[in-house]
Amino acid sequence: MLSPKGRIFNQDIAMELSKEKRDVVLLCGRYEAIDERVGEYLVDDEISIGDYVLTGGELAALVIIDAVTRLVPGVLGDSRSAEEESFSWGLLDYPHYTRPEEYRGMKVPAVLLSGNHAEINRWRKKQALKLTLERRPDLLKKYLLTEDDKKMLDEIKEESKWT
């Protein structure tokens, strides 16, 4: 049942629901709430998509459906797509670039054009760590940092004079 009293929906819950072997039914109220007896006797979980109010649970249900469905094997064209993005590995995603190589004076970082896959992977990891440190440092508390990650964080802090 979708409810502000439920556990806050996140990628871990999406993964959990995507592996569910039985049908999942999402109950959502409209304007007010769902009768308390329904929640008490028919519901085995309550989920909230955040600390704000909507006029009904339909949009929340769509958010959950989209996040869960894309994790079901075979739904996405490339199975790695669901593994290599924000929250799937505990950090915010690294920046992505497309063509052209230069747009309005802004260039794609040279390392991404180098063909050196080890350096590209290191750059991506460092950028993910940097963005996470700057915008969602709370995620770093849950993320298991490797020694290389710690070195990159030290580099990031030194480069930006992080305090």
Buried (B, 14 or more C-beta within 10 A) or exposed (E): BBBBEBEEBEBEBBBEBBEEEEEEEBBBBEEEBBEEEEBEEEBEEBBBBEEEEBEEBBEBBEBBBEBBEBBEEEEBEEEEEBEEBBBBBBBBBBBEBEEEEEEEEEEBEEBBEEEEEEEBEBBBBBBBBBBBBEEEEEBBEEBEEEEEBEEBBEEBEEEEEEE
